[in-house]
Amino acid sequence: MNTLHRMILKMFAVVFLITLLFFILILELVDIFANIWHYMDNNVSWGNILLVVFYYLPKCISYSIPVSMLFAISFTMGSLYANNELIAVFNSGISLIRLVTPFLLLGLIVSVGIFFFEDQVVPNSVQAKRQLEEVLLKRQTATYNRSNFSFRNEETHTVFKVDFYDDARQTMKGILLIRKDDNRKFEMSIKATKAEWNGHNWVLYNCQVYSWNKGGDLIVEKDQPQYDAEDMQQEPRTFRESGAEIAEMDMITAAKWIDDLKKAGLPYVKALTDFYNKFSYALRTLVVVVLASSLGGAFKKNILLMSLLSSLIASVLFFVFQMVSNALAQNGFLPPFAGAFIPFVVFLLLGAMLFRRART
């Protein structure tokens, strides 16, 4: 790394840290003032409010890094353009791509860092914040109970119908199990009044078992007290009405949960789209670097104001585009992978086009 690159990175670092703190502060204040009257009505202490702020901090950092990088790079490049400092740089034979190479490498490093930060730190903090707010604001805990649904296990050719799932107790009521053989013919059926999760599979209680004997007659075995349903291994949260939040899961947990939804024949498209968004979000930093490197030379006056304005506009447009593509994917108009990555590809191409047209 030469002296020029070190100088540019030093200018960038100062602006980036100040901007990052500014956007974190804005997000924290928005969250506080959105609940300020609820805090006052419930006599929440300042200590508990600060604890909520602390739990929200990782998510604020995650939100703020891309827009802060966009502003810091565009402001740095814009200042160099406005002061005519880049005339000597470009006349010496240094191209724009070579000049912003440190930014591109930094964007790649930050993308990897955000991915692991979002995977290991943010889910726990988001969950802790939600649970604390439910207690402090006396909100009704989100209910995930579910009624009248069915699921299946393709491997064992088994279909299950459930009258009611109680998420708090991790129990089911009114279970009907129908199992077929490899030829898709009826093999056995079980009616149970209750089912409980034992950590590995569901255990049925107060069962009536229907099956064929060797003579082809239907046998009813009444009042069987317990049946260990080894083919019911889906974890309880699989059956939540609203589904679990991908934002509160790490990658391994989220992948396993989506796999359980698929095997059970339950809706999984929304969860899969959110899962892919974890990857696409980390890559947004690269889009930011390309956009900022090209936008910096577009401003000759009011560099600070125009850099801030362009950063906010670009961020809003990206998030709106992301929301639209996610909605299309969740409603079946786009594959989940496309819904998550189309905004990234479109804005990356837009950034590349602007980069080619940038002043040099």
FIDOKOL-134223 format. One record per residue: residue in three letters; residue number from 1; x, y, z of N, C-alpha, C in turn. Coordinates in steps of 0.05 Angstrom, whole numbers, plus 5000, padded with zeros to 4 digits. Layout:
BEGIN
NODE resn resi  npx  npy  npz capx capy capz  cpx  cpy  cpz
NODE  ALA  NUM    X    Y    Z    X    Y    Z    X    Y    Z
...
***
This chain:
BEGIN
NODE resn resi  npx  npy  npz capx capy capz  cpx  cpy  cpz
NODE  MET    1 5017 4976 5000 5000 5000 5000 5018 5025 5000
NODE  ASN    2 5014 5043 4981 5030 5067 4979 5020 5090 4996
NODE  THR    3 5034 5112 4995 5027 5135 5012 5000 5146 5004
NODE  LEU    4 4994 5147 4979 4968 5158 4970 4945 5142 4982
NODE  HIS    5 4947 5115 4980 4925 5098 4991 4923 5102 5021
NODE  ARG    6 4945 5104 5035 4944 5108 5064 4931 5135 5071
NODE  MET    7 4937 5155 5055 4924 5181 5060 4894 5180 5056
NODE  ILE    8 4885 5167 5034 4857 5165 5028 4843 5149 5050
NODE  LEU    9 4854 5127 5058 4842 5110 5079 4840 5125 5105
NODE  LYS   10 4860 5141 5111 4860 5157 5136 4837 5177 5135
NODE  MET   11 4833 5191 5113 4811 5209 5110 4784 5195 5112
NODE  PHE   12 4783 5171 5099 4758 5155 5100 4752 5146 5129
NODE  ALA   13 4772 5137 5143 4768 5125 5170 4755 5145 5189
NODE  VAL   14 4766 5170 5188 4755 5191 5206 4726 5196 5200
NODE  VAL   15 4720 5200 5175 4692 5206 5167 4674 5182 5173
NODE  PHE   16 4684 5158 5168 4668 5134 5172 4660 5130 5201
NODE  LEU   17 4679 5134 5219 4674 5130 5248 4654 5150 5258
NODE  ILE   18 4657 5175 5250 4638 5196 5258 4611 5191 5247
NODE  THR   19 4609 5183 5222 4583 5177 5209 4570 5153 5222
NODE  LEU   20 4586 5132 5228 4575 5108 5240 4563 5115 5267
NODE  LEU   21 4576 5130 5283 4565 5138 5309 4540 5155 5306
NODE  PHE   22 4540 5172 5285 4516 5189 5280 4492 5172 5273
NODE  PHE   23 4495 5153 5255 4472 5137 5247 4463 5118 5269
NODE  ILE   24 4482 5107 5285 4475 5090 5308 4458 5107 5327
NODE  LEU   25 4467 5131 5332 4452 5149 5351 4424 5154 5340
NODE  ILE   26 4422 5159 5314 4395 5165 5303 4377 5141 5306
NODE  LEU   27 4387 5117 5300 4371 5093 5302 4362 5087 5331
NODE  GLU   28 4381 5091 5349 4374 5087 5377 4353 5107 5387
NODE  LEU   29 4356 5132 5379 4337 5152 5387 4309 5147 5375
NODE  VAL   30 4309 5138 5350 4283 5131 5337 4269 5109 5353
NODE  ASP   31 4284 5089 5360 4273 5067 5375 4263 5075 5403
NODE  ILE   32 4278 5093 5416 4270 5102 5443 4245 5119 5441
NODE  PHE   33 4245 5138 5423 4222 5156 5421 4197 5142 5410
NODE  ALA   34 4201 5120 5396 4178 5105 5387 4163 5092 5410
NODE  ASN   35 4178 5087 5432 4166 5074 5455 4166 5091 5480
NODE  ILE   36 4172 5117 5478 4176 5134 5501 4151 5136 5518
NODE  TRP   37 4127 5138 5505 4103 5140 5521 4097 5114 5535
NODE  HIS   38 4103 5092 5522 4099 5066 5535 4118 5062 5559
NODE  TYR   39 4143 5072 5556 4161 5071 5579 4151 5088 5602
NODE  MET   40 4140 5111 5596 4130 5129 5617 4105 5117 5630
NODE  ASP   41 4087 5105 5614 4063 5093 5625 4068 5070 5643
NODE  ASN   42 4090 5055 5638 4097 5032 5653 4119 5037 5674
NODE  ASN   43 4126 5063 5677 4147 5071 5697 4173 5055 5694
NODE  VAL   44 4181 5053 5669 4206 5038 5663 4230 5056 5672
NODE  SER   45 4248 5045 5686 4272 5060 5696 4291 5065 5673
NODE  TRP   46 4308 5086 5677 4328 5092 5657 4348 5069 5654
NODE  GLY   47 4353 5055 5676 4371 5032 5673 4361 5011 5654
NODE  ASN   48 4335 5005 5655 4324 4985 5637 4322 4996 5608
NODE  ILE   49 4317 5022 5606 4317 5034 5579 4345 5032 5566
NODE  LEU   50 4366 5037 5582 4393 5035 5572 4400 5006 5565
NODE  LEU   51 4387 4987 5580 4392 4959 5574 4379 4952 5547
NODE  VAL   52 4356 4963 5541 4343 4959 5515 4361 4971 5493
NODE  VAL   53 4372 4995 5498 4390 5008 5479 4415 4990 5474
NODE  PHE   54 4425 4978 5495 4448 4961 5493 4442 4936 5475
NODE  TYR   55 4419 4924 5480 4412 4901 5464 4407 4908 5434
NODE  TYR   56 4398 4933 5429 4392 4941 5402 4418 4950 5387
NODE  LEU   57 4439 4955 5402 4464 4965 5390 4475 4948 5368
NODE  PRO   58 4477 4921 5371 4488 4905 5349 4473 4909 5323
NODE  LYS   59 4446 4909 5325 4430 4912 5301 4434 4940 5289
NODE  CYS   60 4436 4960 5306 4442 4987 5296 4468 4989 5281
NODE  ILE   61 4488 4975 5292 4514 4974 5279 4512 4961 5251
NODE  SER   62 4497 4939 5250 4494 4925 5225 4479 4942 5205
NODE  TYR   63 4459 4957 5213 4444 4975 5195 4462 4998 5186
NODE  SER   64 4478 5008 5204 4493 5033 5199 4518 5030 5182
NODE  ILE   65 4530 5007 5183 4556 5004 5169 4554 5009 5139
NODE  PRO   66 4535 4997 5124 4534 5002 5095 4529 5032 5088
NODE  VAL   67 4510 5045 5101 4504 5073 5094 4527 5091 5103
NODE  SER   68 4540 5084 5125 4563 5100 5134 4587 5097 5114
NODE  MET   69 4591 5073 5104 4612 5070 5084 4605 5085 5059
NODE  LEU   70 4580 5084 5051 4572 5098 5027 4577 5128 5029
NODE  PHE   71 4570 5139 5052 4574 5168 5057 4604 5174 5059
NODE  ALA   72 4619 5158 5074 4647 5165 5079 4664 5163 5053
NODE  ILE   73 4658 5143 5037 4674 5141 5012 4666 5163 4992
NODE  SER   74 4640 5168 4989 4632 5190 4971 4641 5217 4980
NODE  PHE   75 4641 5221 5007 4651 5247 5017 4682 5249 5013
NODE  THR   76 4696 5228 5018 4725 5228 5014 4732 5234 4985
NODE  MET   77 4720 5219 4967 4725 5222 4938 4716 5249 4929
NODE  GLY   78 4693 5258 4938 4682 5284 4930 4701 5307 4939
NODE  SER   79 4712 5305 4963 4730 5325 4973 4755 5327 4956
NODE  LEU   80 4765 5303 4949 4789 5303 4932 4784 5315 4904
NODE  TYR   81 4760 5309 4893 4752 5320 4867 4749 5351 4870
NODE  ALA   82 4735 5359 4891 4729 5388 4894 4755 5404 4898
NODE  ASN   83 4774 5393 4911 4799 5407 4916 4820 5403 4894
NODE  ASN   84 4811 5390 4872 4828 5386 4849 4853 5370 4855
NODE  GLU   85 4852 5355 4877 4875 5339 4885 4879 5314 4867
NODE  LEU   86 4857 5306 4854 4859 5282 4838 4869 5288 4810
NODE  ILE   87 4872 5313 4803 4883 5320 4777 4911 5309 4774
NODE  ALA   88 4926 5314 4795 4954 5304 4795 4955 5273 4795
NODE  VAL   89 4936 5262 4810 4935 5232 4812 4929 5220 4785
NODE  PHE   90 4909 5229 4771 4901 5217 4745 4922 5224 4724
NODE  ASN   91 4934 5248 4725 4954 5255 4706 4980 5239 4709
NODE  SER   92 4984 5228 4732 5007 5212 4737 5004 5183 4727
NODE  GLY   93 4980 5177 4716 4975 5151 4705 4960 5131 4723
NODE  ILE   94 4952 5140 4746 4937 5123 4764 4907 5124 4756
NODE  SER   95 4896 5101 4751 4868 5099 4743 4850 5100 4767
NODE  LEU   96 4824 5105 4762 4805 5106 4784 4802 5079 4798
NODE  ILE   97 4802 5057 4783 4800 5031 4795 4824 5025 4813
NODE  ARG   98 4847 5033 4805 4871 5029 4821 4870 5047 4846
NODE  LEU   99 4859 5071 4843 4857 5089 4866 4839 5078 4887
NODE  VAL  100 4816 5066 4879 4796 5057 4899 4800 5028 4907
NODE  THR  101 4821 5016 4897 4826 4987 4904 4825 4982 4934
NODE  PRO  102 4837 5000 4951 4835 4995 4980 4806 4995 4990
NODE  PHE  103 4789 5012 4978 4761 5012 4986 4747 4985 4978
NODE  LEU  104 4754 4975 4955 4742 4950 4946 4751 4927 4964
NODE  LEU  105 4777 4926 4971 4786 4905 4990 4774 4908 5017
NODE  LEU  106 4771 4933 5026 4758 4938 5052 4729 4930 5051
NODE  GLY  107 4716 4935 5029 4688 4927 5026 4685 4897 5028
NODE  LEU  108 4703 4882 5016 4702 4853 5017 4707 4843 5046
NODE  ILE  109 4726 4855 5059 4732 4847 5087 4708 4853 5105
NODE  VAL  110 4696 4876 5102 4673 4884 5118 4649 4866 5112
NODE  SER  111 4646 4858 5087 4624 4840 5080 4626 4814 5095
NODE  VAL  112 4650 4803 5096 4654 4778 5111 4649 4782 5141
NODE  GLY  113 4659 4805 5151 4655 4811 5179 4626 4815 5186
NODE  ILE  114 4611 4828 5169 4582 4832 5174 4567 4805 5174
NODE  PHE  115 4575 4788 5156 4562 4762 5155 4565 4747 5181
NODE  PHE  116 4589 4745 5192 4592 4731 5217 4580 4747 5241
NODE  PHE  117 4582 4773 5239 4569 4789 5260 4539 4785 5261
NODE  GLU  118 4527 4785 5237 4498 4780 5235 4491 4752 5244
NODE  ASP  119 4509 4733 5240 4503 4705 5246 4507 4699 5276
NODE  GLN  120 4527 4710 5288 4535 4702 5315 4526 4722 5337
NODE  VAL  121 4524 4747 5331 4519 4767 5351 4490 4778 5350
NODE  VAL  122 4482 4787 5326 4456 4801 5323 4432 4784 5331
NODE  PRO  123 4430 4758 5324 4406 4742 5331 4401 4742 5361
NODE  ASN  124 4422 4737 5377 4418 4736 5406 4410 4763 5417
NODE  SER  125 4421 4785 5407 4414 4811 5417 4385 4819 5409
NODE  VAL  126 4377 4812 5385 4350 4818 5376 4330 4803 5393
NODE  GLN  127 4335 4778 5399 4317 4762 5415 4316 4773 5444
NODE  ALA  128 4339 4780 5455 4340 4791 5482 4325 4817 5484
NODE  LYS  129 4327 4834 5464 4313 4860 5463 4283 4856 5462
NODE  ARG  130 4274 4838 5445 4245 4833 5443 4234 4822 5469
NODE  GLN  131 4248 4803 5482 4238 4792 5507 4238 4812 5529
NODE  LEU  132 4258 4829 5530 4259 4850 5551 4237 4870 5547
NODE  GLU  133 4232 4878 5522 4210 4897 5517 4183 4886 5524
NODE  GLU  134 4179 4860 5519 4154 4847 5526 4149 4849 5556
NODE  VAL  135 4170 4846 5572 4168 4848 5601 4164 4877 5610
NODE  LEU  136 4181 4895 5600 4180 4923 5610 4154 4937 5601
NODE  LEU  137 4145 4932 5577 4122 4946 5567 4096 4930 5571
NODE  LYS  138 4099 4907 5584 4076 4890 5591 4060 4883 5566
NODE  ARG  139 4075 4878 5545 4062 4869 5520 4055 4840 5522
NODE  GLN  140 4034 4833 5509 4026 4805 5508 4047 4789 5491
NODE  THR  141 4058 4769 5504 4078 4753 5490 4066 4742 5464
NODE  ALA  142 4081 4744 5443 4072 4734 5417 4064 4705 5419
NODE  THR  143 4040 4699 5411 4030 4671 5412 4035 4657 5386
NODE  TYR  144 4046 4634 5388 4052 4618 5364 4034 4593 5362
NODE  ASN  145 4013 4593 5379 3995 4570 5378 3982 4567 5350
NODE  ARG  146 3976 4542 5344 3965 4537 5317 3942 4517 5318
NODE  SER  147 3922 4520 5301 3899 4503 5302 3894 4490 5274
NODE  ASN  148 3885 4465 5275 3875 4452 5251 3896 4453 5227
NODE  PHE  149 3917 4438 5230 3937 4437 5208 3946 4408 5205
NODE  SER  150 3960 4404 5183 3971 4377 5178 3999 4379 5167
NODE  PHE  151 4014 4358 5170 4041 4357 5159 4047 4328 5153
NODE  ARG  152 4070 4323 5141 4076 4296 5132 4105 4289 5135
NODE  ASN  153 4111 4264 5133 4139 4254 5133 4141 4236 5108
NODE  GLU  154 4154 4246 5087 4155 4232 5062 4171 4206 5064
NODE  GLU  155 4191 4205 5082 4208 4182 5084 4192 4158 5095
NODE  THR  156 4174 4162 5113 4158 4140 5125 4130 4139 5114
NODE  HIS  157 4124 4156 5094 4097 4156 5082 4075 4160 5104
NODE  THR  158 4080 4179 5121 4062 4184 5144 4051 4213 5142
NODE  VAL  159 4025 4215 5147 4011 4241 5148 4000 4245 5176
NODE  PHE  160 4003 4270 5186 3993 4276 5212 3974 4299 5211
NODE  LYS  161 3952 4297 5225 3932 4319 5228 3931 4326 5257
NODE  VAL  162 3932 4352 5263 3932 4362 5291 3910 4382 5294
NODE  ASP  163 3895 4379 5316 3874 4398 5322 3885 4424 5334
NODE  PHE  164 3905 4422 5352 3915 4446 5366 3944 4441 5374
NODE  TYR  165 3961 4461 5370 3989 4461 5379 3993 4483 5399
NODE  ASP  166 4002 4477 5423 4008 4496 5444 4038 4501 5445
NODE  ASP  167 4047 4524 5436 4075 4529 5434 4088 4533 5462
NODE  ALA  168 4074 4545 5481 4086 4550 5507 4092 4523 5521
NODE  ARG  169 4074 4504 5519 4077 4478 5532 4090 4457 5514
NODE  GLN  170 4093 4464 5489 4105 4446 5469 4089 4419 5469
NODE  THR  171 4063 4422 5466 4045 4399 5465 4026 4402 5442
NODE  MET  172 4014 4379 5434 3993 4379 5413 3969 4365 5425
NODE  LYS  173 3946 4371 5414 3921 4358 5422 3906 4350 5397
NODE  GLY  174 3892 4327 5399 3876 4317 5377 3893 4309 5353
NODE  ILE  175 3909 4288 5357 3927 4280 5335 3916 4255 5320
NODE  LEU  176 3918 4256 5294 3911 4233 5277 3935 4227 5260
NODE  LEU  177 3946 4203 5263 3969 4193 5247 3960 4172 5228
NODE  ILE  178 3967 4175 5203 3960 4155 5182 3986 4147 5168
NODE  ARG  179 3992 4122 5168 4017 4112 5156 4010 4093 5134
NODE  LYS  180 4025 4096 5111 4021 4078 5088 4047 4062 5084
NODE  ASP  181 4044 4039 5070 4068 4023 5064 4081 4034 5039
NODE  ASP  182 4102 4020 5029 4117 4030 5006 4100 4030 4981
NODE  ASN  183 4078 4015 4980 4059 4015 4957 4037 4035 4960
NODE  ARG  184 4040 4053 4980 4020 4074 4985 3993 4063 4994
NODE  LYS  185 3993 4039 5006 3968 4027 5016 3967 4031 5046
NODE  PHE  186 3943 4033 5057 3939 4038 5086 3953 4017 5102
NODE  GLU  187 3969 4025 5122 3983 4006 5139 3972 4008 5167
NODE  MET  188 3971 4032 5179 3960 4035 5206 3952 4064 5210
NODE  SER  189 3936 4068 5231 3927 4095 5238 3926 4096 5268
NODE  ILE  190 3933 4120 5279 3932 4124 5308 3918 4150 5314
NODE  LYS  191 3899 4148 5333 3886 4172 5344 3896 4176 5372
NODE  ALA  192 3904 4200 5378 3914 4206 5405 3903 4232 5415
NODE  THR  193 3898 4234 5441 3887 4259 5452 3908 4280 5457
NODE  LYS  194 3934 4271 5459 3955 4290 5467 3982 4280 5457
NODE  ALA  195 4000 4298 5452 4027 4292 5444 4046 4311 5458
NODE  GLU  196 4069 4301 5467 4089 4318 5480 4116 4314 5467
NODE  TRP  197 4133 4335 5466 4159 4334 5455 4179 4325 5476
NODE  ASN  198 4195 4304 5471 4214 4294 5490 4243 4302 5485
NODE  GLY  199 4246 4320 5466 4273 4329 5459 4284 4316 5434
NODE  HIS  200 4271 4293 5426 4280 4279 5402 4257 4274 5383
NODE  ASN  201 4234 4266 5393 4210 4261 5377 4186 4266 5394
NODE  TRP  202 4162 4263 5381 4137 4267 5396 4127 4241 5407
NODE  VAL  203 4116 4242 5431 4105 4219 5444 4074 4223 5446
NODE  LEU  204 4059 4203 5436 4030 4205 5436 4019 4191 5460
NODE  TYR  205 3997 4202 5471 3984 4191 5495 3955 4186 5490
NODE  ASN  206 3944 4166 5505 3916 4158 5503 3909 4151 5474
NODE  CYS  207 3921 4131 5463 3920 4125 5435 3899 4103 5428
NODE  GLN  208 3888 4105 5405 3873 4083 5393 3888 4076 5366
NODE  VAL  209 3896 4051 5364 3912 4042 5341 3895 4025 5323
NODE  TYR  210 3894 4032 5297 3879 4018 5277 3900 4005 5258
NODE  SER  211 3897 3979 5253 3916 3966 5235 3902 3941 5223
NODE  TRP  212 3915 3929 5202 3905 3904 5191 3919 3880 5203
NODE  ASN  213 3903 3859 5207 3916 3833 5215 3923 3817 5190
NODE  LYS  214 3934 3793 5194 3943 3777 5172 3919 3768 5155
NODE  GLY  215 3896 3766 5166 3872 3758 5151 3859 3781 5136
NODE  GLY  216 3870 3805 5139 3858 3828 5125 3836 3842 5140
NODE  ASP  217 3833 3835 5165 3813 3848 5182 3824 3872 5196
NODE  LEU  218 3807 3892 5200 3816 3916 5215 3816 3911 5245
NODE  ILE  219 3838 3917 5258 3840 3913 5286 3842 3940 5300
NODE  VAL  220 3826 3943 5321 3826 3967 5337 3837 3961 5365
NODE  GLU  221 3860 3973 5371 3872 3970 5397 3867 3995 5413
NODE  LYS  222 3847 3994 5431 3839 4017 5446 3856 4022 5471
NODE  ASP  223 3856 4047 5479 3868 4055 5505 3897 4046 5508
NODE  GLN  224 3912 4048 5486 3941 4044 5489 3952 4070 5501
NODE  PRO  225 3964 4068 5525 3971 4092 5540 3992 4110 5527
NODE  GLN  226 4010 4098 5512 4032 4115 5501 4043 4102 5476
NODE  TYR  227 4050 4120 5457 4063 4111 5432 4085 4130 5425
NODE  ASP  228 4109 4119 5422 4133 4134 5415 4135 4138 5385
NODE  ALA  229 4127 4161 5376 4126 4167 5347 4153 4175 5337
NODE  GLU  230 4169 4155 5329 4197 4160 5320 4197 4176 5293
NODE  ASP  231 4176 4175 5278 4175 4189 5252 4164 4217 5255
NODE  MET  232 4159 4226 5280 4151 4254 5285 4174 4267 5299
NODE  GLN  233 4194 4276 5284 4218 4287 5296 4221 4317 5290
NODE  GLN  234 4201 4329 5279 4202 4358 5274 4201 4373 5301
NODE  GLU  235 4219 4392 5304 4220 4407 5329 4195 4424 5332
NODE  PRO  236 4187 4430 5357 4162 4445 5362 4159 4471 5347
NODE  ARG  237 4181 4486 5345 4178 4512 5332 4171 4510 5302
NODE  THR  238 4174 4486 5291 4166 4481 5263 4137 4487 5259
NODE  PHE  239 4120 4483 5279 4092 4485 5276 4080 4512 5286
NODE  ARG  240 4097 4531 5292 4087 4557 5301 4071 4570 5279
NODE  GLU  241 4050 4584 5288 4031 4596 5269 4045 4618 5253
NODE  SER  242 4060 4635 5266 4073 4657 5252 4101 4649 5243
NODE  GLY  243 4110 4626 5250 4137 4617 5243 4157 4631 5261
NODE  ALA  244 4180 4619 5264 4201 4631 5279 4214 4653 5262
NODE  GLU  245 4228 4671 5276 4241 4693 5262 4270 4685 5254
NODE  ILE  246 4275 4687 5228 4302 4681 5219 4322 4700 5231
NODE  ALA  247 4314 4725 5236 4331 4745 5248 4341 4737 5276
NODE  GLU  248 4327 4718 5289 4335 4709 5316 4349 4682 5315
NODE  MET  249 4358 4674 5291 4372 4648 5289 4399 4651 5276
NODE  ASP  250 4417 4634 5283 4442 4632 5268 4438 4615 5243
NODE  MET  251 4457 4614 5225 4454 4601 5199 4448 4571 5202
NODE  ILE  252 4461 4557 5220 4457 4529 5224 4429 4523 5233
NODE  THR  253 4420 4538 5254 4393 4534 5264 4372 4540 5243
NODE  ALA  254 4376 4562 5228 4357 4570 5208 4355 4549 5186
NODE  ALA  255 4378 4538 5177 4378 4518 5156 4363 4493 5165
NODE  LYS  256 4368 4485 5190 4354 4461 5201 4324 4465 5203
NODE  TRP  257 4316 4489 5211 4288 4495 5214 4274 4495 5187
NODE  ILE  258 4287 4507 5167 4275 4507 5140 4273 4478 5129
NODE  ASP  259 4293 4462 5135 4293 4434 5126 4269 4419 5139
NODE  ASP  260 4264 4425 5165 4241 4412 5178 4215 4421 5166
NODE  LEU  261 4213 4447 5158 4189 4456 5145 4184 4442 5119
NODE  LYS  262 4205 4439 5103 4203 4425 5078 4194 4396 5081
NODE  LYS  263 4207 4382 5100 4200 4354 5104 4171 4351 5114
NODE  ALA  264 4162 4371 5130 4135 4369 5141 4114 4379 5121
NODE  GLY  265 4122 4389 5098 4103 4399 5078 4090 4425 5087
NODE  LEU  266 4103 4440 5104 4092 4465 5113 4104 4488 5097
NODE  PRO  267 4091 4512 5097 4102 4535 5081 4130 4543 5091
NODE  TYR  268 4148 4546 5072 4175 4552 5079 4188 4574 5061
NODE  VAL  269 4173 4584 5042 4184 4602 5022 4194 4628 5036
NODE  LYS  270 4178 4639 5054 4185 4664 5068 4211 4660 5084
NODE  ALA  271 4212 4637 5098 4236 4632 5114 4260 4628 5097
NODE  LEU  272 4257 4615 5074 4280 4611 5056 4289 4637 5044
NODE  THR  273 4270 4655 5037 4278 4681 5027 4294 4697 5048
NODE  ASP  274 4284 4697 5073 4298 4711 5094 4326 4698 5099
NODE  PHE  275 4328 4672 5095 4353 4658 5098 4373 4668 5077
NODE  TYR  276 4365 4670 5052 4383 4680 5031 4390 4709 5035
NODE  ASN  277 4371 4724 5048 4377 4752 5053 4400 4756 5072
NODE  LYS  278 4405 4736 5089 4428 4738 5106 4454 4740 5090
NODE  PHE  279 4455 4725 5068 4479 4726 5051 4479 4752 5034
NODE  SER  280 4457 4759 5022 4456 4782 5005 4461 4808 5021
NODE  TYR  281 4452 4809 5046 4456 4833 5062 4486 4838 5066
NODE  ALA  282 4501 4816 5071 4530 4819 5076 4544 4830 5051
NODE  LEU  283 4533 4823 5027 4546 4832 5002 4539 4861 4995
NODE  ARG  284 4520 4873 5009 4512 4900 5002 4535 4920 5006
NODE  THR  285 4554 4913 5023 4577 4931 5027 4593 4935 5001
NODE  LEU  286 4595 4913 4985 4609 4915 4960 4594 4934 4941
NODE  VAL  287 4568 4932 4941 4552 4950 4924 4556 4979 4933
NODE  VAL  288 4557 4983 4959 4561 5010 4970 4588 5021 4961
NODE  VAL  289 4609 5005 4962 4635 5015 4954 4636 5023 4925
NODE  VAL  290 4624 5007 4907 4624 5014 4879 4607 5039 4874
NODE  LEU  291 4584 5041 4886 4567 5065 4883 4581 5090 4893
NODE  ALA  292 4593 5088 4917 4605 5111 4929 4630 5121 4913
NODE  SER  293 4645 5102 4903 4669 5109 4887 4661 5124 4862
NODE  SER  294 4638 5118 4851 4629 5131 4826 4614 5157 4832
NODE  LEU  295 4600 5158 4855 4584 5182 4861 4602 5205 4871
NODE  GLY  296 4625 5198 4882 4642 5219 4894 4649 5241 4875
NODE  GLY  297 4654 5235 4850 4662 5255 4831 4639 5271 4819
NODE  ALA  298 4614 5264 4827 4591 5278 4816 4585 5305 4829
NODE  PHE  299 4598 5310 4852 4591 5334 4867 4615 5353 4867
NODE  LYS  300 4609 5378 4859 4630 5398 4859 4627 5418 4881
NODE  LYS  301 4602 5421 4891 4596 5440 4913 4579 5425 4934
NODE  ASN  302 4580 5437 4958 4564 5425 4980 4569 5395 4983
NODE  ILE  303 4595 5388 4985 4603 5360 4985 4590 5345 5008
NODE  LEU  304 4591 5357 5032 4580 5344 5056 4550 5339 5053
NODE  LEU  305 4535 5359 5045 4506 5356 5043 4499 5337 5020
NODE  MET  306 4512 5339 4997 4505 5322 4975 4513 5293 4980
NODE  SER  307 4535 5289 4994 4544 5262 5000 4524 5249 5019
NODE  LEU  308 4515 5264 5039 4496 5253 5058 4469 5247 5044
NODE  LEU  309 4460 5266 5027 4435 5263 5013 4436 5239 4994
NODE  SER  310 4457 5236 4979 4460 5214 4960 4461 5187 4975
NODE  SER  311 4474 5187 4998 4476 5162 5014 4448 5153 5024
NODE  LEU  312 4433 5172 5034 4406 5166 5044 4388 5157 5021
NODE  ILE  313 4389 5171 4998 4372 5164 4976 4379 5136 4965
NODE  ALA  314 4405 5130 4962 4413 5104 4952 4405 5082 4971
NODE  SER  315 4408 5087 4998 4400 5067 5018 4370 5062 5017
NODE  VAL  316 4354 5083 5016 4325 5080 5015 4317 5065 4990
NODE  LEU  317 4328 5072 4967 4321 5058 4942 4328 5029 4944
NODE  PHE  318 4351 5023 4955 4359 4995 4957 4340 4979 4974
NODE  PHE  319 4334 4990 4998 4317 4976 5017 4288 4973 5006
NODE  VAL  320 4278 4993 4992 4251 4991 4980 4252 4969 4958
NODE  PHE  321 4272 4969 4942 4275 4949 4921 4277 4921 4934
NODE  GLN  322 4292 4919 4956 4294 4894 4970 4267 4885 4981
NODE  MET  323 4252 4903 4992 4225 4896 5003 4207 4886 4981
NODE  VAL  324 4207 4899 4958 4190 4891 4936 4198 4863 4926
NODE  SER  325 4224 4859 4922 4233 4833 4912 4227 4811 4932
NODE  ASN  326 4230 4817 4958 4224 4797 4978 4194 4790 4978
NODE  ALA  327 4177 4811 4975 4148 4806 4974 4141 4789 4950
NODE  LEU  328 4153 4794 4928 4148 4778 4904 4157 4749 4908
NODE  ALA  329 4180 4745 4921 4190 4718 4926 4172 4704 4946
NODE  GLN  330 4164 4717 4967 4147 4705 4988 4119 4698 4978
NODE  ASN  331 4110 4711 4957 4084 4705 4945 4086 4687 4920
NODE  GLY  332 4110 4677 4915 4112 4657 4894 4118 4668 4866
NODE  PHE  333 4121 4694 4864 4126 4706 4837 4155 4704 4829
NODE  LEU  334 4173 4701 4849 4201 4698 4843 4212 4675 4861
NODE  PRO  335 4232 4661 4851 4245 4641 4869 4258 4656 4893
NODE  PRO  336 4259 4643 4916 4271 4656 4940 4299 4667 4935
NODE  PHE  337 4315 4652 4921 4343 4661 4916 4343 4686 4899
NODE  ALA  338 4326 4687 4879 4324 4711 4862 4314 4735 4877
NODE  GLY  339 4294 4730 4894 4283 4752 4910 4303 4765 4928
NODE  ALA  340 4322 4749 4938 4342 4759 4957 4365 4772 4942
NODE  PHE  341 4372 4763 4918 4397 4772 4905 4392 4791 4882
NODE  ILE  342 4368 4793 4871 4363 4811 4848 4371 4840 4855
NODE  PRO  343 4363 4851 4879 4371 4878 4885 4401 4882 4885
NODE  PHE  344 4415 4862 4896 4444 4863 4897 4456 4865 4869
NODE  VAL  345 4446 4848 4851 4457 4847 4824 4451 4873 4809
NODE  VAL  346 4426 4882 4812 4417 4906 4798 4434 4930 4807
NODE  PHE  347 4437 4934 4833 4452 4957 4842 4482 4954 4837
NODE  LEU  348 4492 4930 4837 4520 4926 4830 4525 4934 4801
NODE  LEU  349 4507 4926 4783 4509 4934 4755 4506 4964 4751
NODE  LEU  350 4488 4976 4766 4484 5005 4765 4510 5019 4775
NODE  GLY  351 4521 5008 4797 4546 5020 4807 4569 5017 4787
NODE  ALA  352 4570 4994 4773 4591 4990 4753 4588 5009 4730
NODE  MET  353 4563 5014 4722 4558 5032 4700 4565 5061 4707
NODE  LEU  354 4558 5069 4731 4565 5096 4741 4596 5098 4744
NODE  PHE  355 4608 5077 4752 4637 5077 4756 4651 5082 4729
NODE  ARG  356 4641 5069 4708 4654 5073 4682 4650 5102 4672
NODE  ARG  357 4628 5115 4680 4623 5142 4671 4635 5163 4691
NODE  ALA  358 4648 5154 4712 4658 5173 4732 4680 5190 4720
NODE  ARG  359 4683 5214 4730 4704 5232 4721 4731 5222 4729
NODE  THR  360 4750 5222 4710 4778 5214 4716 4797 5234 4703
***
